[in-house]
Amino acid sequence: MKIGILTGGGDVPGLNPCMKAVVYRAIEEGHEIVGIRRGWGGLLEFNQNDPDSLSKNIIKLDKNIVRTIDRNGGTFLHSSRTNPGKVKPNDVPEFLKDPNHKEAEAKDTSLRDFTPHVLKNLEYLGIDTLIPIGGDDTLSYGERLHREGFPVVAIPKTMDNDVFGTDYCIGFSTAVTRSVQFIHQLRTSSGSHERIAVVELFGRNCGETSLISSYLAGVDRALISEVPFDPEKLAELVIQDKKANPSNYAMVTISEGAHFSGGKIIEYGETDAYGHKKLGGIGQITGEALKKLTGENIIYQQLSYLMRSGAPDALDLMVAVNFANMAMDMIKDKISGRMVALRDGNYTHIPMSTVSTGLKRVDVDELYDIEQYKPKVRHVIGKPMFLY
């Protein structure tokens, strides 16, 4: 059997160990395995008529190639947010720009569906099964291929831990660990200069990373994606926090998807292939509002990519390797159209279609004080390890 593996969307710690485990298991069981570069982009950009296209987009994997990749974060196969089912005119590879190309279907006047081209490339490459590792966007296209009849086994990853249907995604624990470390490190400058620190964390729809990081780091106020906030009320609370602190400083965390009461989420740039614009900047706007309302000086720090940089922690290593072995177990048993998952503390697998049936959000009633803008964790009996 020939297995293809790819990573899509944002990189997280744990991708490389996951791929190494898949490769080792595949080789030991007599399978051939290839890596697809830049997520779904490698299958879109592969041109059967160009000899150089193969090495640019596909790499044959063996134990020597992946032997040391588990010691580093990120993905050695690289990544992208390419969606071959919705390709903008400017993103269409040159050799596919003919509007009469037989391997594309018109979706509307601005997007083209190159799924027929992807399926022909998979057939040409002799790939029998695909293992996409990604978030809900990447896996949604994997589910599309499954519906087209191609065998797919999915592995969830995202530092936001927001893939619907699984309690845990590769990358989350390390992102929380990094965030807690950086928040504590920023206390030194905040205290030295007696300022209010505003730390912006990733989190588009789900404020879980921000909530858990803030809970563990003991910040004064935490603003999450799910709950709009009033900057004037926040200013009053933060001033109280600052005065109550012997070192005369306060710490505030904010999810990138957070927004003022009645306001909009701060977006910028063009939409990606899955319809998302980049987020970021709400922390700076909030910091400026706090400075104006309180008269206090502000430290604004956007952690963003630092949260998902570097090698994975032990928990992400554990989950990454176990997810890899589960995926290989399913391939061995000829099971497809499934996503490996953790549910109620147990490893399992679920239909890939589950990913698109809902959005994973913080349980605000159980875990957050909407009046005080801070984590409120009192009862944990019966809850999962990370409280989601």
MOBEL-V999458 format. One record per residue. N is the residue number from 1. RES is the residue in one letter. PSI is psi in radians with two decimals (none if undefined). Layout:
BEGIN
n=N res=RES psi=PSI
n=N res=RES psi=PSI
END
This chain:
BEGIN
n=1 res=M psi=2.54
n=2 res=K psi=2.13
n=3 res=I psi=2.38
n=4 res=G psi=2.49
n=5 res=I psi=2.49
n=6 res=L psi=2.81
n=7 res=T psi=2.30
n=8 res=G psi=2.81
n=9 res=G psi=-2.77
n=10 res=G psi=2.54
n=11 res=D psi=2.64
n=12 res=V psi=2.74
n=13 res=P psi=2.31
n=14 res=G psi=-0.25
n=15 res=L psi=-0.83
n=16 res=N psi=-0.81
n=17 res=P psi=-0.63
n=18 res=C psi=-0.82
n=19 res=M psi=-0.68
n=20 res=K psi=-0.76
n=21 res=A psi=-0.69
n=22 res=V psi=-0.81
n=23 res=V psi=-0.83
n=24 res=Y psi=-0.79
n=25 res=R psi=-0.75
n=26 res=A psi=-0.81
n=27 res=I psi=-0.76
n=28 res=E psi=-0.46
n=29 res=E psi=0.17
n=30 res=G psi=0.27
n=31 res=H psi=2.80
n=32 res=E psi=2.49
n=33 res=I psi=2.42
n=34 res=V psi=2.57
n=35 res=G psi=2.39
n=36 res=I psi=2.13
n=37 res=R psi=2.56
n=38 res=R psi=0.77
n=39 res=G psi=-2.44
n=40 res=W psi=-0.25
n=41 res=G psi=-0.61
n=42 res=G psi=-0.63
n=43 res=L psi=-0.49
n=44 res=L psi=-0.73
n=45 res=E psi=-0.16
n=46 res=F psi=2.19
n=47 res=N psi=1.95
n=48 res=Q psi=-0.41
n=49 res=N psi=0.02
n=50 res=D psi=1.94
n=51 res=P psi=-0.57
n=52 res=D psi=-0.28
n=53 res=S psi=-0.52
n=54 res=L psi=-0.88
n=55 res=S psi=-0.42
n=56 res=K psi=-0.45
n=57 res=N psi=-0.34
n=58 res=I psi=2.43
n=59 res=I psi=2.25
n=60 res=K psi=2.28
n=61 res=L psi=2.48
n=62 res=D psi=3.13
n=63 res=K psi=-0.62
n=64 res=N psi=-0.66
n=65 res=I psi=-0.67
n=66 res=V psi=0.10
n=67 res=R psi=-0.70
n=68 res=T psi=0.08
n=69 res=I psi=-0.39
n=70 res=D psi=-0.13
n=71 res=R psi=-0.07
n=72 res=N psi=2.75
n=73 res=G psi=-3.00
n=74 res=G psi=-2.83
n=75 res=T psi=2.14
n=76 res=F psi=-0.25
n=77 res=L psi=-0.12
n=78 res=H psi=3.00
n=79 res=S psi=2.93
n=80 res=S psi=2.99
n=81 res=R psi=0.52
n=82 res=T psi=2.37
n=83 res=N psi=1.75
n=84 res=P psi=-0.27
n=85 res=G psi=-0.24
n=86 res=K psi=1.43
n=87 res=V psi=2.16
n=88 res=K psi=2.67
n=89 res=P psi=-0.72
n=90 res=N psi=-0.28
n=91 res=D psi=-0.04
n=92 res=V psi=2.21
n=93 res=P psi=2.60
n=94 res=E psi=-0.76
n=95 res=F psi=-0.12
n=96 res=L psi=0.11
n=97 res=K psi=-0.15
n=98 res=D psi=2.06
n=99 res=P psi=-0.32
n=100 res=N psi=0.22
n=101 res=H psi=2.21
n=102 res=K psi=-0.24
n=103 res=E psi=0.34
n=104 res=A psi=2.55
n=105 res=E psi=2.38
n=106 res=A psi=2.15
n=107 res=K psi=-0.85
n=108 res=D psi=-2.88
n=109 res=T psi=-0.32
n=110 res=S psi=-0.32
n=111 res=L psi=2.55
n=112 res=R psi=2.55
n=113 res=D psi=1.94
n=114 res=F psi=0.43
n=115 res=T psi=-0.72
n=116 res=P psi=-0.66
n=117 res=H psi=-0.75
n=118 res=V psi=-0.78
n=119 res=L psi=-0.68
n=120 res=K psi=-0.64
n=121 res=N psi=-0.71
n=122 res=L psi=-0.72
n=123 res=E psi=-0.77
n=124 res=Y psi=-0.70
n=125 res=L psi=-0.18
n=126 res=G psi=0.37
n=127 res=I psi=2.26
n=128 res=D psi=-0.57
n=129 res=T psi=2.54
n=130 res=L psi=2.48
n=131 res=I psi=1.65
n=132 res=P psi=2.37
n=133 res=I psi=2.06
n=134 res=G psi=-3.02
n=135 res=G psi=-2.90
n=136 res=D psi=-0.58
n=137 res=D psi=-0.91
n=138 res=T psi=-0.77
n=139 res=L psi=-0.42
n=140 res=S psi=-0.62
n=141 res=Y psi=-0.57
n=142 res=G psi=-0.69
n=143 res=E psi=-0.57
n=144 res=R psi=-0.77
n=145 res=L psi=-0.65
n=146 res=H psi=-0.73
n=147 res=R psi=-0.45
n=148 res=E psi=-0.05
n=149 res=G psi=0.10
n=150 res=F psi=2.32
n=151 res=P psi=2.21
n=152 res=V psi=2.36
n=153 res=V psi=2.13
n=154 res=A psi=2.62
n=155 res=I psi=2.17
n=156 res=P psi=2.37
n=157 res=K psi=2.47
n=158 res=T psi=2.35
n=159 res=M psi=-0.31
n=160 res=D psi=-0.19
n=161 res=N psi=0.68
n=162 res=D psi=0.34
n=163 res=V psi=2.14
n=164 res=F psi=2.34
n=165 res=G psi=-0.27
n=166 res=T psi=2.50
n=167 res=D psi=-0.33
n=168 res=Y psi=2.47
n=169 res=C psi=2.53
n=170 res=I psi=2.31
n=171 res=G psi=-0.33
n=172 res=F psi=-0.86
n=173 res=S psi=-0.76
n=174 res=T psi=-0.67
n=175 res=A psi=-0.72
n=176 res=V psi=-0.77
n=177 res=T psi=-0.83
n=178 res=R psi=-0.78
n=179 res=S psi=-0.80
n=180 res=V psi=-0.75
n=181 res=Q psi=-0.82
n=182 res=F psi=-0.65
n=183 res=I psi=-0.82
n=184 res=H psi=-0.68
n=185 res=Q psi=-0.60
n=186 res=L psi=-0.27
n=187 res=R psi=-0.52
n=188 res=T psi=-0.85
n=189 res=S psi=-0.68
n=190 res=S psi=-0.76
n=191 res=G psi=-0.69
n=192 res=S psi=-0.65
n=193 res=H psi=0.06
n=194 res=E psi=0.93
n=195 res=R psi=3.03
n=196 res=I psi=2.13
n=197 res=A psi=2.29
n=198 res=V psi=1.98
n=199 res=V psi=2.03
n=200 res=E psi=2.24
n=201 res=L psi=2.71
n=202 res=F psi=2.75
n=203 res=G psi=1.61
n=204 res=R psi=-1.22
n=205 res=N psi=-0.45
n=206 res=C psi=2.17
n=207 res=G psi=0.33
n=208 res=E psi=-0.76
n=209 res=T psi=-0.80
n=210 res=S psi=-0.76
n=211 res=L psi=-0.89
n=212 res=I psi=-0.73
n=213 res=S psi=-0.76
n=214 res=S psi=-0.70
n=215 res=Y psi=-0.81
n=216 res=L psi=-0.54
n=217 res=A psi=-0.15
n=218 res=G psi=0.73
n=219 res=V psi=2.90
n=220 res=D psi=-0.83
n=221 res=R psi=2.50
n=222 res=A psi=2.11
n=223 res=L psi=2.18
n=224 res=I psi=2.86
n=225 res=S psi=-0.56
n=226 res=E psi=-0.32
n=227 res=V psi=1.97
n=228 res=P psi=2.65
n=229 res=F psi=2.69
n=230 res=D psi=2.02
n=231 res=P psi=-0.57
n=232 res=E psi=-0.73
n=233 res=K psi=-0.72
n=234 res=L psi=-0.74
n=235 res=A psi=-0.73
n=236 res=E psi=-0.76
n=237 res=L psi=-0.74
n=238 res=V psi=-0.63
n=239 res=I psi=-0.71
n=240 res=Q psi=-0.74
n=241 res=D psi=-0.75
n=242 res=K psi=-0.78
n=243 res=K psi=-0.54
n=244 res=A psi=-0.24
n=245 res=N psi=2.14
n=246 res=P psi=-0.46
n=247 res=S psi=0.02
n=248 res=N psi=0.86
n=249 res=Y psi=2.93
n=250 res=A psi=2.63
n=251 res=M psi=2.26
n=252 res=V psi=2.30
n=253 res=T psi=2.68
n=254 res=I psi=2.31
n=255 res=S psi=2.55
n=256 res=E psi=-0.41
n=257 res=G psi=0.11
n=258 res=A psi=2.79
n=259 res=H psi=2.73
n=260 res=F psi=2.72
n=261 res=S psi=2.16
n=262 res=G psi=-0.01
n=263 res=G psi=3.11
n=264 res=K psi=2.71
n=265 res=I psi=2.44
n=266 res=I psi=1.96
n=267 res=E psi=2.70
n=268 res=Y psi=2.86
n=269 res=G psi=-3.13
n=270 res=E psi=2.72
n=271 res=T psi=2.57
n=272 res=D psi=-3.01
n=273 res=A psi=-0.23
n=274 res=Y psi=0.17
n=275 res=G psi=0.23
n=276 res=H psi=2.37
n=277 res=K psi=2.81
n=278 res=K psi=2.57
n=279 res=L psi=2.83
n=280 res=G psi=2.52
n=281 res=G psi=-0.26
n=282 res=I psi=-0.52
n=283 res=G psi=-0.73
n=284 res=Q psi=-0.75
n=285 res=I psi=-0.71
n=286 res=T psi=-0.70
n=287 res=G psi=-0.75
n=288 res=E psi=-0.66
n=289 res=A psi=-0.72
n=290 res=L psi=-0.67
n=291 res=K psi=-0.73
n=292 res=K psi=-0.68
n=293 res=L psi=-0.52
n=294 res=T psi=-0.39
n=295 res=G psi=0.08
n=296 res=E psi=2.65
n=297 res=N psi=2.63
n=298 res=I psi=2.50
n=299 res=I psi=2.08
n=300 res=Y psi=2.21
n=301 res=Q psi=2.11
n=302 res=Q psi=1.88
n=303 res=L psi=-0.72
n=304 res=S psi=-2.00
n=305 res=Y psi=-0.33
n=306 res=L psi=-0.47
n=307 res=M psi=-0.52
n=308 res=R psi=0.43
n=309 res=S psi=2.80
n=310 res=G psi=-3.14
n=311 res=A psi=2.68
n=312 res=P psi=2.72
n=313 res=D psi=-3.14
n=314 res=A psi=-0.63
n=315 res=L psi=-0.78
n=316 res=D psi=-0.59
n=317 res=L psi=-0.81
n=318 res=M psi=-0.88
n=319 res=V psi=-0.72
n=320 res=A psi=-0.81
n=321 res=V psi=-0.70
n=322 res=N psi=-0.71
n=323 res=F psi=-0.71
n=324 res=A psi=-0.80
n=325 res=N psi=-0.61
n=326 res=M psi=-0.75
n=327 res=A psi=-0.74
n=328 res=M psi=-0.59
n=329 res=D psi=-0.76
n=330 res=M psi=-0.69
n=331 res=I psi=-0.72
n=332 res=K psi=-0.64
n=333 res=D psi=0.13
n=334 res=K psi=0.67
n=335 res=I psi=2.33
n=336 res=S psi=3.04
n=337 res=G psi=0.38
n=338 res=R psi=2.74
n=339 res=M psi=2.30
n=340 res=V psi=2.63
n=341 res=A psi=2.86
n=342 res=L psi=2.16
n=343 res=R psi=2.21
n=344 res=D psi=0.61
n=345 res=G psi=0.07
n=346 res=N psi=2.52
n=347 res=Y psi=2.36
n=348 res=T psi=-2.96
n=349 res=H psi=2.66
n=350 res=I psi=2.85
n=351 res=P psi=2.42
n=352 res=M psi=-0.51
n=353 res=S psi=-0.35
n=354 res=T psi=-0.57
n=355 res=V psi=-0.66
n=356 res=S psi=0.18
n=357 res=T psi=-0.03
n=358 res=G psi=3.05
n=359 res=L psi=2.38
n=360 res=K psi=2.17
n=361 res=R psi=2.84
n=362 res=V psi=2.41
n=363 res=D psi=1.56
n=364 res=V psi=-0.76
n=365 res=D psi=-0.62
n=366 res=E psi=-0.53
n=367 res=L psi=0.00
n=368 res=Y psi=2.44
n=369 res=D psi=1.81
n=370 res=I psi=-0.32
n=371 res=E psi=-0.57
n=372 res=Q psi=-0.08
n=373 res=Y psi=0.97
n=374 res=K psi=2.76
n=375 res=P psi=2.52
n=376 res=K psi=1.56
n=377 res=V psi=1.97
n=378 res=R psi=-0.70
n=379 res=H psi=2.01
n=380 res=V psi=-0.09
n=381 res=I psi=2.21
n=382 res=G psi=-0.08
n=383 res=K psi=2.71
n=384 res=P psi=2.92
n=385 res=M psi=-0.76
n=386 res=F psi=0.22
n=387 res=L psi=0.08
n=388 res=Y psi=none
END
